Structures are given as structure tokens and as C-alpha cells.
């Protein structure tokens, strides 16, 4: 498709057949065109292959890259690689994202509207990429796994190693909801029905990355989209939203080695035995656009970290006045939090540190700053550490705490060392810490 043939926003419609009419909804294509109007889309017309080429390009920019010929197919990367693009996707001012999302009610309307019509699955028809030289193979990285068992539903992103034209190995973190549903299904002698959606509106992706009450991912997505989301039913009973690509199938008892794979830390994760998803059907929109997330890239970091910020915000709000929470890019978007508070008592910062660790157990380091410090500015945060921290008084070290399996220095027993830093001014001595300037 050349530039003259690219669709205008008003030409982009819902990907499923409605009961009575074509329904116009927010989908990934309309978001791409919206971002094009902001000058945030770069079109790559020259041919690329599925191995390394597109990921290398995506690593050098935060703009949306629209590849028009990856092995003859279309793909995008960096859909929400910045907070600004995430803000546009969920229609919230960038400065208000955390505080607004901390008030979410997960009460959007999920409207059922038709069924998904599938053909024989063939993963070779979509441009699944190999991202780094030591990866085990080509990985689906932006596939949202929708699952359902006994009327309990879940949606979450899992990395998936392509094994052949109809099977993938999915990394299911132990204890997380998809893994729990699979264990329940297998205990009853059943397979877990799933549907993988690739290329959804980024508000749906964000909702699927967020820890919400059980089964509320689609309701949360509807809330982020303005109040409503339309979904369709797959032949295995799983409900999915509009997507460029839908793969339906089952997870059974079969497992296979999965990995190495570059995860959020930018280092290779280990090889594990993981469940196999066998696909039984595939739905492709005409001229479908595959969405790939660069492992360890800024879009990965935004989607890993930003959904936890409102959770930490709510937890800290229970112990003091919180102004903002940022999971930093330098902390892999996941391990480091900067929490901005307004102190009412001298111990508030340490209480905020403990609340943050409790809210997001994968956090490794937490820094608490005052209202005059911009938590999004690394130099400002470092200034607070340099001028407001005494190591013997303001640093908390917690040993033997649960950490993250994604941290390369995690102990074999799953524990780690957490450090909290109180980088706030001593109450009653604020005048000694005021920076000179011109108002």
C-alpha cells in the first residue's frame, strides 16, 4: 500500500460483522491515523524482513513506525512508546494520568455484537519477528490472551514463541490469573479456551496490562474508551474486542522449553518449560496490521510500568498526601518508583515507601520526593538525593523480600533486597533547602 492508498480515518470501520449494520468504533487503525495528524507516525515503505530489521529501527525512535512491507505484510511498532502517546490513547492529559486512573471504577459497558469468523490458522501469514540474536525464535509480543473458564474471564499479555504454523509456547507467570485458570481447567480434565488478539486499540492493551478486579479488563477498557466497548464471540466461547488479528484455540497439558528471550531488563530471560497454545482458527482483517512490541523498549516499559502507577498512588494515598507516581524508564519502567508527596509529619515518606513496596511487589528501589521536585525529571530527582538524603537516617534496606523473576540479580529462592530513599526535606527546616531562582 503506497501513501496515496493509505486509508483516511473515516474509511476505517469495525472488523467484525454486526447483527444489523457496520459499527464505527475506536480501533488501532483510527489511533494510528490520529497520531499521523500529530506528526507521530513514520511510514517505512522499503521492504524489511522479520528478523531484526524492524526491531532495530524501533529501538532508535519513539515515533510509531508503520512498516508497509515486512515479508509482504504490514506491521506497526512503538504504538505507545511515550507517556504523551499513552495520554492521547486514553484521552487524559499527560499530567493527570496517574491521579485520574487511580479513581477508575471498572464500570464501562461491554456490548456483545456478533461472532468471529475464522479460517485455518497459519502463523506464517503474519510478520512475527525475531528481535534479538539469542532469542529462541520469532515471538508474538503484543498478543493479548483472552481466556475463560467456568464464566471466569481474564485478559493479559504473554510473550509467545512460535513453534510452527499453529502452535506457540506462552510464558505464563506462576500465580498470575491465566496460569491459575489453566491449573483449574487441567484439574477438571479440560483444556483452557483462549483467543489471542493482536492489533487492538491501545486503550485495550493498557487495560489488559493493568491489575484489575477479576474479569474487569474489558470493562476497564470500555471506561478508557469513553464508556463502551463492543466485543465478539469466538467459537470456543471466548469474548474478544476488535483486533487486526485474532487467533483462537486452547491451552492443554503440553509444555515445551521457552526462551531465551529479552525481557523488560534488556537482558535475556532464562529457559523454562512453558505451556503450549494450539490454535484452531484465525481471523485476519483485510490488509491486517500486525502490532509488535520491542522487548525492553520504551513501549514495553510504558505498558509494564504505567498500569502500576495508579495502584501505587492509591496505596500511598492511604498513608499521606500523594501528588504523583512515576515508574522510571531508567528503572526498566518496572523496578524503580519515584513518589511525590506532600508531607504532613516527618515519618510520612517512610510510610509512603512501605506502601509503594506493598502495592507493587516487583519494585526494587523507591525514592520519595517533595512537591518541588519533578518526579519525571531524573536530574531533579538526583538533586533531591544529593541535597536531602543522609544515608544513616533516610535509607531503608529491606532484605529477604519477594522480588521479580525478571530481575537478573534475583536470588534463587525468589527473594531480593529492596531499598527505600527518603529524599524529602526535614520538616521545620524547609527554608534551608529552597533552591535559588527568579520567580
C-alpha positions in Angstrom: 0.0 0.0 0.0 1.5 3.3 -1.0 0.9 6.7 0.5 -1.9 7.5 -1.9 -3.7 4.3 -1.0 -3.5 4.7 2.8 -7.0 4.9 4.3 -8.3 8.1 5.8 -9.8 7.8 9.3 -13.3 8.0 8.1 -12.7 4.9 5.9 -11.7 2.7 8.7 -14.5 0.5 10.2 -15.2 -2.2 12.7 -13.5 -5.5 11.8 -16.5 -7.8 12.6 -19.9 -8.2 11.1 -22.6 -6.6 13.2 -26.0 -8.0 13.6 -27.5 -5.2 11.6 -25.0 -2.6 10.5 -21.4 -1.5 10.3 -20.3 -0.1 13.6 -17.8 2.7 13.9 -15.6 2.3 16.9 -12.2 3.3 18.2 -9.7 0.7 16.8 -6.0 0.6 16.3 -6.2 1.9 12.7 -8.0 5.1 13.8 -5.4 5.7 16.5 -2.6 5.4 14.0 -4.3 7.9 11.8 -4.9 10.2 14.8 -1.2 10.1 15.6 -0.3 10.7 12.0 -2.1 14.0 12.3 0.2 14.9 15.2 3.2 14.0 13.1 4.0 11.0 15.2 3.9 8.3 12.5 6.8 7.4 10.3 6.0 5.2 7.3 8.6 2.7 6.2 7.8 1.7 2.6 11.0 -0.2 1.8 10.9 -4.0 2.3 12.1 -5.4 5.7 12.4 -8.9 6.9 11.0 -10.4 10.1 14.4 -10.9 11.6 16.0 -7.9 13.5 15.3 -5.2 10.8 12.1 -3.6 12.3 13.2 -4.0 15.9 16.5 -2.2 15.2 14.6 0.7 13.7 12.1 0.8 16.6 14.9 1.0 19.1 16.1 4.3 17.6 12.9 6.3 17.9 9.7 6.7 20.0 7.6 7.5 17.0 5.1 5.0 15.6 6.8 3.1 12.8 4.4 1.8 10.2 6.0 -0.9 8.1 4.2 -1.4 4.8 6.2 -4.4 3.7 7.6 -6.9 6.2 7.7 -10.1 4.3 4.8 -8.7 2.2 2.7 -7.8 5.3 2.0 -4.7 7.3 3.1 -4.0 10.9 3.5 -1.3 13.5 5.8 -0.8 16.4 6.1 1.9 19.2 2.3 2.4 19.3 2.5 3.9 22.8 6.2 4.4 23.4 5.8 7.6 25.3 3.6 9.0 28.0 2.3 11.5 25.6 1.1 8.9 23.2 -0.5 6.9 26.0 -2.3 10.1 27.1 -3.7 10.5 23.6 -4.8 6.9 23.5 -6.8 7.2 26.8 -7.8 10.8 26.2 -6.4 12.1 29.6 -4.0 15.0 30.0 -0.5 13.6 30.5 0.0 15.4 33.8 -3.3 13.8 35.1 -2.9 10.2 34.0 -2.0 8.7 37.4 -4.4 10.7 39.6 -7.3 10.1 37.1 -6.7 6.4 36.7 -6.4 5.9 40.4 -10.1 6.7 40.5 -11.1 4.1 37.9 -14.3 2.2 38.7 -14.0 -0.5 36.0 -17.7 0.0 35.1 -17.7 0.5 31.3 -20.3 -1.3 29.2 -19.2 -4.4 27.4 -21.6 -4.9 24.5 -21.7 -8.2 22.7 -22.0 -7.8 18.9 -21.6 -10.7 16.6 -19.2 -13.6 16.2 -15.7 -14.1 14.9 -15.4 -15.9 11.6 -12.2 -17.9 11.5 -10.2 -19.8 8.9 -7.5 -22.4 9.3 -4.7 -21.0 11.4 -1.4 -20.2 9.7 1.1 -18.1 11.7 3.3 -17.7 8.6 0.7 -15.3 7.2 1.6 -12.7 9.9 5.0 -11.0 10.3 6.0 -12.3 13.7 9.5 -11.0 14.4 12.7 -12.3 15.9 14.0 -9.4 17.9 17.5 -10.2 19.2 20.2 -12.7 18.1 20.0 -15.1 21.0 16.2 -15.2 21.1 14.8 -18.7 20.8 12.9 -17.7 17.7 10.2 -15.4 16.5 8.0 -14.1 19.3 4.5 -12.6 19.4 4.9 -9.7 21.8 1.7 -7.7 21.7 -0.8 -10.6 21.8 -3.5 -10.2 24.4 -4.5 -13.6 25.7 -8.3 -13.6 26.5 -9.3 -16.7 28.4 -12.4 -18.1 30.0 -13.2 -21.0 32.3 -16.5 -21.5 34.2 -17.6 -18.0 33.5 -14.4 -16.5 34.9 -12.7 -14.3 32.3 -9.2 -12.8 32.1 -7.1 -10.8 29.6 -3.3 -10.3 29.8 -0.3 -10.0 27.5 2.0 -13.0 27.3 5.1 -13.4 25.2 4.6 -16.3 22.8 7.3 -18.3 20.9 6.2 -19.5 17.6 6.7 -23.3 17.3 5.0 -23.9 14.0 2.1 -22.7 11.9 -0.5 -23.3 14.6 1.3 -23.6 18.0 3.1 -21.2 20.3 4.8 -21.6 23.7 3.4 -19.0 26.1 5.2 -17.6 29.2 2.6 -17.9 31.9 3.9 -16.4 35.1 3.1 -18.7 38.0 0.3 -17.4 40.2 -1.0 -14.9 37.7 -4.6 -15.2 36.5 -4.0 -17.0 33.2 -1.9 -19.6 34.9 -4.4 -20.0 37.7 -7.3 -20.5 35.2 -5.2 -23.1 33.3 -4.5 -25.0 36.5 -8.2 -25.0 37.3 -9.1 -26.3 33.8 -6.5 -29.0 33.9 -7.6 -30.2 37.4 -11.1 -30.8 35.9 -9.6 -32.6 32.9 -10.3 -29.7 30.5 -8.3 -27.5 28.3 -8.4 -23.7 28.8 -10.1 -21.9 25.9 -8.2 -18.8 24.7 -8.2 -16.2 22.0 -5.2 -14.1 21.2 -6.0 -10.6 19.9 -3.2 -8.7 18.1 -3.6 -5.1 17.0 -6.2 -3.6 19.3 -6.8 0.0 20.3 -4.0 0.9 22.7 -6.6 1.7 25.5 -7.5 -2.1 25.4 -3.8 -3.0 25.5 -3.3 -0.8 28.5 -6.3 -2.2 30.3 -5.1 -5.7 29.7 -1.7 -4.8 31.3 -3.4 -3.5 34.4 -4.2 -5.4 37.6 -7.9 -5.0 37.9 -10.7 -6.9 39.8 -11.2 -10.4 38.3 -12.8 -10.3 34.9 -12.9 -6.5 34.7 -10.3 -5.9 31.9 -12.8 -5.3 29.2 -15.0 -3.2 31.4 -11.9 -1.1 32.2 -11.1 -0.8 28.5 -14.6 0.4 27.9 -14.2 3.0 30.6 -10.9 4.2 29.0 -12.6 4.3 25.5 -15.4 6.6 26.7 -17.8 4.2 28.3 -18.4 1.3 25.9 -16.6 -1.5 24.1 -18.1 -3.9 21.5 -16.9 -7.5 21.6 -17.5 -10.6 19.6 -17.6 -14.3 20.5 -15.2 -16.9 19.3 -16.3 -20.4 18.5 -14.7 -21.6 21.8 -16.8 -19.2 23.8 -14.1 -16.6 24.5 -15.0 -12.9 24.1 -12.7 -10.6 22.2 -12.7 -6.9 21.2 -12.0 -5.6 17.7 -8.5 -6.6 16.6 -6.5 -6.8 13.4 -5.7 -10.4 14.1 -7.5 -13.0 16.3 -6.2 -16.5 17.0 -8.5 -18.8 18.8 -7.5 -22.1 20.4 -6.8 -24.0 23.6 -4.0 -24.5 26.2 -3.7 -28.1 27.4 -1.2 -30.0 29.4 1.6 -30.0 26.8 4.7 -28.0 27.8 7.9 -27.2 25.9 11.1 -25.2 26.5 10.6 -21.4 26.1 13.4 -18.9 25.9 15.9 -17.3 25.8 14.0 -14.0 25.3 14.9 -10.4 26.1 12.5 -9.1 28.7 11.9 -5.8 30.4 15.5 -5.5 31.8 17.0 -5.7 28.4 18.8 -8.9 29.3 18.0 -12.5 28.3 15.5 -14.3 30.4 16.1 -17.9 31.2 14.7 -21.0 29.5 11.7 -22.5 31.2 9.2 -25.3 30.4 6.0 -23.5 29.5 2.5 -24.4 28.2 1.7 -24.7 24.5 -1.2 -22.9 22.9 -2.7 -24.8 19.9 -4.7 -22.6 17.6 -7.7 -23.9 15.9 -8.8 -20.8 14.0 -7.5 -17.4 12.7 -9.3 -14.2 11.8 -7.4 -11.5 9.8 -8.8 -8.1 8.8 -8.3 -7.3 5.1 -4.8 -5.8 4.9 -4.3 -6.6 8.6 -1.7 -4.6 10.6 0.4 -6.7 12.9 1.5 -5.0 16.2 4.9 -5.8 17.6 6.3 -4.5 20.9 10.1 -4.2 21.1 11.2 -6.3 24.1 12.9 -4.0 26.6 12.0 -1.0 24.5 10.1 2.1 25.7 6.7 0.8 24.7 7.3 -2.3 26.7 8.4 -0.2 29.7 5.3 2.1 29.4 2.9 -0.9 29.3 4.7 -2.7 32.2 5.0 0.3 34.5 2.3 2.8 33.8 -0.5 0.5 34.8 1.0 0.1 38.3 1.4 3.8 38.9 -2.3 4.3 39.9 -2.2 1.3 42.1 0.8 2.7 44.0 -0.9 6.1 44.0 -3.9 4.7 45.8 -1.8 2.8 48.3 0.3 5.8 49.2 -2.8 8.0 49.4 -3.8 5.8 52.3 -0.8 7.0 54.4 -0.1 10.6 53.2 -1.0 13.2 50.6 0.4 11.9 47.3 0.8 14.0 44.2 2.3 11.8 41.6 4.0 8.4 41.0 6.4 7.6 38.2 8.0 4.3 37.3 11.1 5.4 35.6 12.5 4.5 32.2 16.0 4.0 33.6 14.5 1.5 36.1 13.2 -0.6 33.2 9.8 1.0 33.7 9.2 -1.6 36.4 11.7 -1.7 39.2 12.1 1.9 40.3 9.4 4.3 41.5 9.6 8.0 42.3 6.8 9.0 44.6 5.9 12.7 45.0 4.2 13.6 48.3 3.2 16.5 50.5 4.5 15.7 54.0 2.3 16.3 57.0 4.5 14.5 59.5 8.2 13.7 59.5 7.5 10.0 59.1 5.3 10.3 56.0 8.0 9.5 53.5 8.9 6.2 55.1 5.3 5.2 55.3 5.0 6.0 51.6 7.9 3.8 50.8 6.4 0.8 52.6 3.0 1.4 50.9 4.6 1.5 47.5 6.5 -1.8 48.1 3.3 -3.4 49.2 1.3 -2.2 46.2 3.9 -3.4 43.6 5.9 -6.3 44.9 8.3 -6.2 41.9 9.6 -2.8 43.0 13.2 -2.8 43.9 14.0 0.9 44.8 11.6 3.6 45.8 12.5 7.3 46.1 10.1 9.7 47.8 10.4 13.4 46.9 8.7 16.7 47.8 6.3 18.7 45.7 9.0 21.0 44.3 10.8 18.0 42.7 9.6 16.8 39.3 9.4 13.0 39.5 9.6 12.7 35.7 12.9 14.6 35.6 15.9 12.4 36.5 18.2 15.4 37.2 15.6 16.9 39.6 15.3 13.5 41.5 19.1 13.2 41.7 19.3 16.7 43.1 16.9 15.7 45.8 19.0 12.7 46.7 22.2 14.8 46.6 20.9 17.6 48.9 18.2 16.0 51.1 19.4 12.5 51.9 21.6 11.3 54.8 22.4 7.7 54.4 22.2 6.9 58.1 18.8 8.4 58.5 17.0 8.4 55.2 17.8 5.0 53.6 15.7 1.9 54.4 17.1 -1.5 53.4 14.7 -4.5 53.4 16.3 -7.9 53.0 14.6 -11.2 52.1 11.6 -9.6 50.4 9.8 -11.0 47.4 11.2 -9.6 44.1 10.7 -10.1 40.4 11.7 -13.0 38.3 12.7 -10.5 35.6 15.4 -9.0 37.8 18.8 -10.6 36.8 20.1 -10.4 40.4 17.1 -12.1 42.0 18.1 -14.8 44.4 17.2 -18.4 43.5 14.6 -18.5 46.2 12.7 -15.6 44.6 13.8 -13.0 47.2 15.7 -9.7 46.8 16.8 -6.7 48.7 14.6 -3.6 48.5 15.9 0.0 49.2 13.7 3.0 50.0 15.1 6.5 49.9 13.5 9.4 51.8 14.7 12.3 49.6 12.3 14.9 51.3 13.2 18.0 53.3 13.3 17.8 57.0 10.1 19.3 58.3 10.7 22.7 60.1 13.9 23.3 58.1 12.4 23.8 54.6 14.0 27.2 54.2 17.4 25.6 54.2 16.6 23.5 51.2 14.9 26.1 48.9 16.7 26.5 45.6 17.6 29.9 44.4 15.8 31.3 41.4 13.8 34.0 39.8 10.0 34.0 40.0 
